[in-house]
């Protein structure tokens, strides 16, 4: 190995994570621009700036893939470039099929990069590569410099194979004739190469269809008669254009049209190491930021301990030196809080990175369900902890899929109801103090509580006379295995998901609520803390045990007035200006000793902002406010319902952190209707 090769390998090893991160960012931009390009299908003119942006990002991806020696992705990116360049030069028109091959190509591009990163097998790009070659039809070079042209372009002496899409649906009549899927597969293998075979449910009747993509050069008459055996077919892509297209404009070495919009190197094949990020940006591994947050947490605990010692020294030291120490302590507290907030801001990323992925999910579901859906995004710039964004992608994905599958009606149904044929799913995000609110709303047919109650009664989950309000309706929908779907489809399963959604939200310290109206739509509201590591808490005492309650969950603190307590159907409730609140005695819940007779107690109103989701929590004493470092309890033997973690307090004692969401749910499970 030469010294130059060693240097190249050392560079790749040192910056490999940066290269992958750059690929991810560029792929996100490509997907976004492809969605924008969809509105120009079959239009006489395309947005040149949009095409330029796509070309720039794909060219950068090609260079990055060449750097890490990922030839498959480099080849595919190059062919996608060729197709887009042909569009930009007006040599071909953008069609629905052409746009689909772009989406498929970008998806394979992403899968190739992920496979390379995780050391898995690379996907097969043969079909997409062949189709791109056919569509371009010689209007641009289809071979990057590191790949031989014979591998990518058809021979000029032989007609290239075409891609046919065959579909076979087995029926009892065909089975009686001895015609099954294995026989059909054998026939297709006899005329060409099967590049893809996919079983899928049929639209009606719950049957199964088999779809095959076959690359073949034989004449259509060879297999036309097979339609009598239940095999239908269509040409997946139109045949390539004439081999002698109009002459191209003289090549410009620096691609002047692109140069007006980009300061990066020209689109030349020799470009190998494009700039990773602007000079004022630096990528930092999240594990390093996590370690920094851990150290800040230790500082928070140490400062709280120092504050406790200063309170003890107040009666010992003269007032002048004590005040100096106190001022220093307060300054340290301010600086530490500023440091904590600065590090937290480093961890924050826009929620739009998760929102934008939903556009592709909805696009795929529209093809599967034959529904028309528009996605509206609001608050994409709202920021939240990077770790929480990653953990919220799957819950958001499930709620969006449910909205399309269960919520949005078919265009025919919507028109019959006086609605627009196109349904709307809105994703909204906004900050409320130290919490973020995410709303997933659709304008579909809503959730019918009577229908849900009937299904639950049939499954033995609900008494026949139970009336469902929004709280216990959501509780029922989140039961593992519960579903109102008679059959599973491609967009939704059999009751698997809503329990996972709720558990994921609760694990992140958040809450989820539901509002729905039959015929109007459904809205799920998720509230999450901006970060989980360090929080402001109210320290309380119950039977000598210290607990920490996150301040964002506390709405009111007051002395308990025994006259405001009444009993309704063997349940104690508190008459409060907010409404009738269920009482929650922590000493009884955690089997602690009863408070002393005539001891003054306090009531904390915690939970949701309305009387329907709030709880009155009875405690013995309010100790004070303090920043706490959240240490979650991961040992199953130490986990207790209602306790989310523990934290070391300023006096060295351990305080248990209350899980307000779980406590509220436990209180309402015993609340009278």
N, C-alpha and C positions, 0 to 999 in steps of 0.2 A: 504494500500500500504506500503510495507516494505521500509526501508531507502535505501536499494540497488536499488529498483525500482525507487525511487525518484531521486537518483543520476543519474541513467541511463536516465531518462526522462529529467533531467536538462542538461545532456551532449548533448542529441539529439537536444533540443531546442536551445542551444547555438551554435552548429556547424552544424545545418541542412543545411544551405546554402553551407558550405564547402563540406558536403556529396554529395549534388546534383551536385556541380561543379566537384567533383572528378568523379562521375558517368558519367558526360558529357565527360570528358577527356578520361576516359577509353573506352567509347562507340566509340569515334572518332578513337581510336587506333584499336579497334576491327573491325570497318568497313574498315579501311585501310588495315588491315592484311587479311580480307576476300577477298578483291579485289586481293591481291597478291596470295591468295590460289587458285583463280579461274584458274590460269595457270597450276595447278597440277591435274585437273580433268582427271580421267581415266589413270593417270600416275602410273607406278609401285611403285614409291617412292615419299614421300612427304617431304617437308622441315621441319625437326624436330624443328629447331629454331622458325619457323613461328608458328607451332602448340603450342610450349611452350609459346610463347608470347600471343597467343590467350587464352590459359588456364590460364595464370597468370592474365590477365585483366578480364576475366569472373569470375574467382574466387574472385578477389577483388570486382567486382560489386555484386556478391552474398553476400559477407560479408557486404557490405554497405547497401544492401537492407534488410538484416537481422537486421542490426542496427536500421533502421527506420521502422521495422516491416512490410515491404512490401513483404508479403509471395508469392504473385503471381509472382513477378519478381525474387524473390529468387529461387522459384521452377524452373522457366524457365531457369535461368542462370545455375542451377545445371544440368538440362537435356542437355543443350548445352555443358556443360563441359563433360558429359558422352559420348556424341557423338564424341567430339574431342579426348577424351582419347582413345576411341575405334579405331579411325583413327590412332592415334599415335602408338598404340600397334599392328597395322596391322590386326585387327580382321574384319574390313570392308574396302571397297574401297571407295574413294571419287568419287561420281557420280554427274552428273548435277542436278538431283533431290535432292541429298543430300546437295549440295551447296545452292540450292534454299531454302531448309528448314532452313539452317543456316542463310541466309539473312532475311528470314521471321521471324525467332525467334529473331534475334537481333533487327529487326524493332519493334516487339511486346514488347521486353524488354524496348526499348526507350519509346514507347508509355505508358507503364505501369508506368515508372518513372515520365514522364511528367504528367500523369493523377493524380498520387499521389501528385505531387508538386502543381498542380492547383486545387486539390480537385474535380476532375471530375471522372466519372465512369471508372473503369478499363476495358481494353480490354479483350475479351474472348480468352484464350490460349488453349482451349480444343483440337482443331484440331492439332495444332503444337505439343502440349504435347503428343498426341496420336501417331502422326507420328514419333516423336523422340523415343518414347518407342518402336515402331515397328522396326525402323531401328536398334537401338542398340540391341534389341531382347534378353535382359538378359545378355549382355556381361559386363555390369557395373551396379552398384547400381543406380537406377533411382529416389531415394527418399532422399531429404535432411533430416537431423535429426529432423526438426521441423514439418514434414509432414508425415502423415500415408502412408504406401506403397500401401494400397489398392486403394488410390485415383489416383495413377499415373501409376501403372503397371497392365497389364491384368492378370486376374486370370489364374493360371496354369491349371485349370480344364476346362475352356471354351476358345474356339478360339477367339482371339481379333477381333473386327470389322476392316474392311479395308475401306480406303477412296477412293471413286469413284468420278470421275469428269464427270458430265453429262452436255451436251449442247443441248439446244432446240432453234431452229430458226423458228418462226412462218411463215407460208406461207398462201396465200389465199386458196389453196387446203385443207390444214389442218383445216383452220377455217370453211370451208364448211362441213367438217366431224365432226365438234364440238370439235376439239382438240385445246386447247389453253393453255397458260402458267399456269393458275390456275388448270386445270385438271392435267397437268404434275406434278405440285407441290404436288397435293394430292397423286398421284401415288408414288412419291418419299418418301413422309412422311409415306406411308404405308410399306415401306421396311426398313426404318432406320431413322436416325436423320439428318436433313438438317443443316449442320454447317455453310454454307455460301451460299448466293444467290446474284449474281452480274449481272445486265444488262450491256451490252456493245455494241457499234456499230460493225457491221460486216465489214470485210475488203473490200468488194465490195457491191455496190448498195445502200449504206446508210441505210441498214436495222438494225434490232436490234436482238441480241442473248441474251439468258439467260443461265448463267452458275451456276451450283449447285455443291457443295461439299457435299457428303452424306456418313456418317459413317454407314456401314451396315455389318451384318454377313451372309446375305442370299447368296445363290449360284448365280453365274452369269446368269444361265439359267432362273432365275426368271424374269429378266428384259431384256434379250437378244431380245425378240420379239418386244420390244418397239421401236426398230430402225425403224420399218416400220411407226411409228407415228412421225418421225422427231427428235427422241431423240438419240444422239450419246453419247458414254461413253468411258472412259479410266480409267485404274487403276492409281490413283494419286501417290501412292508409292508402291514399290514392297512388296510382303508379307514378314513377318518377317523371318529371317534365322532360321535354326533348333534350337530347344530349348536346345540342348546340345552342345554348342560350345567347341572349344578346350580349355583345361585348361589354366587359366591365370598364368602369372608369380607370384611368391610369392610377396605379397604386401610389399612395402617399406614404413616405417612410415614417412620418411622425403622426399619422392619423389626425389631421388638423381638426376634424369635427369634434373628436373626443378631447383634444388638447384644450379647447375653449372651456371645458367643464371640469377638467382634472389636471392637477399638477404632477400626477404620478407618471412614471416612465411610459412611453408609447407601447401600444399593443404589439410588441415584437416577440418572436419566439425565444429570443435569448434572455428575456427577463426572467430571473430566477429568484431573486430575493427582494421583493417589494417591501417598502417600509411597513412595519407592523402596526405602529400607532403613532399619533402625533407626539412631538418631542416633550409636551407638557403632561403626558400620561404615562403611568407605570402600572403594570399588572402585578398584583400580590396574591399569592396563594391564600385561600380562605383559612387554612389551618393556622397560618401565621396571625391572621386577625383574630381568630378564636383564642390563640394563646395570649395575645395582647389583652383581649377582654377578660381572660381569666386572671391576668396580673392586676388589671384594674379592679376586678372583683375582690382580690385580696387586699388591695389598698383601701377599698370601701369598708371592708370588715375591720381593718386595722384602725382607720380613722374613727369608726364608730366606737371601738374599744377605747381609743384615746379620749373621745368626747365623754365617755362614761367615767374615765379616771379624773378628768378635769372637774366634773361635778362633785366627785368625792373630795378633791383638793380644795374646793371653794371655802370650806370651813377651817382649813389648816393654814393656807397661804395668806399673806397680807393681800389686801385688795389690789394694790398696784401691780405686783408681779403676776397675780392671777389674771388680771385684765389683759396683760400683754400676751400671756399664754392663750387666753380665750380668743383674742383677735387673730393670733397666728392660726389657731385651730379653725376659725371661721374662714380665713383666707384660704387655708388648705382645702376646706370643704368646697368653696367656690371653684377653685382651680381643678379639683378632682371631678366635680360635676361637669365642668367645661370639657375636661379631657374625655370623660365618659361619653358625653354627647358628640364630641368630635369623632371618636372611634366608631360610635354607632352610625354616624352619617356615612362613614366609609363603607359600612356593611349594607347601607340602604341602596336598593336598585329600584327602578320604576316597575310597577306592577304590569305595565304594558308588555313586558317580555313574555308574561304568561298569557295576557289577553290576546295578543296577536296570534299565538298558536291556535286559538280557538277558531280563527277564520278558516284555517285549513281543515279543521275537524268538521265544521259546518258545511264546508264545500263538499267534502266526501260524503257526509250524511245526506245531503241534498240528492246526490246521484243514487244513493242506496234506497232512499225512501220516496223519491220522486216528489218531494215537497219544495216549495219556494220559500227561502228564509233569508232575511237580511239581518246582519249583525251590526249593532250600534255600540260603539265603545266610547265611554266617558271616563275621564280621569286617568288616562294611561300614564301620565307623568307622576301620579301619586306614588310615593316611595315607601318601601317596606324592607325588612331584613331579608338579605339574599337567601338565607336558609329557609325562611318561611315562604318565599316565592316558590322555591323548588318543591317544598312539601305541599303547596296548595295547587300545583298544576293538575294532579290526578283528581282531587275533589272537584275542581272547576270543570275538568273534562267530563266527569260523570254527570254533573248538573246540566251542562250544555247538551250532552247527548240525550239526557232525559227530556229536556225542553223540546228537542226536535222530535224524539220518538213518542213521548207521552203527551206533550203539550200542544205543539203546533199541528193544526188540522191540514188535511190535503187541500190543494187549491179549490177543488170542487166544493168541499164542505165549507170552506171559508166564504166563497162567493154566495153559497146558499144561505149563510148566516148574515149576509150583508157586510162582510169584512172584505178587505183587500185580499187578493189571491196570495200575496206574499206576506208571510208571517214575519214578526220582528222579535228578535232576542236581544235584550240590552244587557251589557256588562258595564257596571258603574263602580267606581272606587273613589273614596274621599276620606280625608282624615277628620277625626273628631277627638281633639285633645291628643292623648297618648294611644289612641286606638285608631285602627283603620276599619272602614266599613266597605264591604264588597256586596253588591246586589246583582243577582242573576234573575232577570225578569223576562217573561214571554207573554205574548198577547194571544195565547191559545185558548183551549176550552176550559182551562182551570181544573182544579181537583174537586170532585164531587164528594163531600163528606159522607153522604148516604151510601154511595157506591163503595167507598173505602170501608165503611162500617160493615156493609153486607159481606164483602170479601173477608174481612177480619173475623166476622161471626162464623162464616163457613169454615174458616181455618182454626176455629176455636181460640182465637186470640182476644175476643171482645164479647162482652155480654150483649144480648139482643137489644136491651133498652138504653144502652150507653149513648149519650149525645157527644159528638166530637166537636171540640173547640180547636182553634189553631194550635194550641200547645200539645194536647194529647193526639191531635191528628198527625203532627210531625213526629211525635214519639212512636206512633204506630207505624208510620212510613219507614222509620229507622229501625224497625225490628228486623233482625237478621232473617233472611229468607222470605219476607213479606213482599208480595207483588200483586198488582191488579191486572197484569198482562196474562192473557190465556196462553200465549205462545211466545217463546223467545224469538227475537229477530236479530239482525245484524247490528242494530243500533242500541239494543238494550238486552239485558239478560234476564235471569229469573230471580229477582229480589236481591241480587248481590250488588251492593254499592252504596245505598243511602246510609246504612250503618257505618260503612267505612268512611263516608264523607263526614258524618257527625263525629266519629272517633278522632279523625284527623284534625278537625277543628278544635275539639276539646283538648287534645294533646298539645296544641299550640296555644292553649290558654284562652281560646275564643269561645264565642257563642254562635248558634245558628237558629234562625227563626223563620217562620213561614207565614205568608199571607196569600190567600187565593180567593178567587171569585168565579163561580161557574159561568162559563161563556165569555169571561173577560181575560183571564190569565192567572199566572202564578208568579210570585216573587219570593226567592230565598235571600235572606239577609244574613251575612256573616260578619261578625265583628272580631277583630284580631288585635292583640297588642303589637306595637311597631317592632318590639324586640323582646327577647325572653331572658336575657342574661342577668340584667340588673333592673330592679323596679323600686318605686316608692311604695311603702306599705304602712299600714296602721297596725301597731303592735297592741294586742289585747291579751287579757288574762282570763282564763276560765278554770276554776278549781285549782289554781296554782300552776297550770300549764300555759305557756306562752304560745300564741298563734300570731301569724302575720296575715293580714288581709290586704291584697293589692288595692291601692287607693282608687284606681280607675273603676273598681266594682262597688265602692262605698258611696251611697248617695246622701246619707244622713246619719248623724250620731246624736243621741239624746238620752236623757235619763228615762228609765222605764216607769210609766204610770200604770200601776196595777189596775186602776179603774178602767183602762182602755182595753183590757183583755176580757174576752168573752168566750164561751164554749158553744160550738155549733156542731152537732152530730159527733160528739166525743172528740172534737178537734179544737184546740185553742187557736183563736185568731186575734189579731190586733186591729182595732178600729183606728184608722190612720187617715190623714187628709188625702193620701194617695188612693185610698180605698181599703178594702178588707185584705189584710196580709196574713198569710200563714206564719205561725210562730215556729222558730227553730231553736231549741235549747241545745247548745253544743255539749254541755256536760252530760245530758242524757244520750245524745247521739254517739259520743265517744266513751260512754260508760265511765264518766268521772264522778267524783263525789258531788253531792248536792250542795248548793250554796248555803251559807249560814242563815238562820232565821233573821228577818228584818234587814238583811244586807241589801244595800243599794245596788241595783243592777242597771245595766245600760242596754239600749237597743240600737242595733245597726241595721239600717235599711240597705240591703245589698241586692245585687242581681240586675235585672233589666230596668229600664227607665219608666215602665208603666206598671200599674198595679197587677196586671196579668202575669208579670214575670218577676216581680220583686218579692223579697222575703224579709221578715223581721227576725234578726238574729239576736238572741239574748246572751249577753256576756257579763262577767263580773266587774271587770275594770279596764279602763283605757290607759295603756302604759305610755303611748306617745307615737310619734312618726319617725320613720327611719328608712334609709336606703338599704335594701337587702340584696344579697347575691343569691339567685335562685339555683338551688341544687336539686335536681329532679331525683325522685326515688325510682330506681330501675330494678331493684331486687323485688321479685314477686312476693317474697315473704314479708317485705316491709311496706308494700303498697296497701293503702287503706282508702276506701271510697270517701271522698271529701277532702283528702290531703293530696296536694300535687307535688310537694317537695319540702325541703327544710333549708334553714339558713342560720348561720352563726350571728348572734346579736352582739351588741356592743359590750354587754357584761360577760361575754363568753358563753352564755347559755344558748341552747338550740331552740329556735322557734319553728314550729310547723306551719307551712304555708297552706292556707285553705284554698280548696278548689271551689270557688263560688258557683260556677256553672253546675257542678255535680250536686252541691248542697241545695241549690235552688230546685233542681229537678227532683231530688229526694223529698223536699218539702211539699212540692206540688203533687207528687204521687199519692200522698195521703190527704190532700186537700179535698173537702167536700165540694160537690158540684152545686 
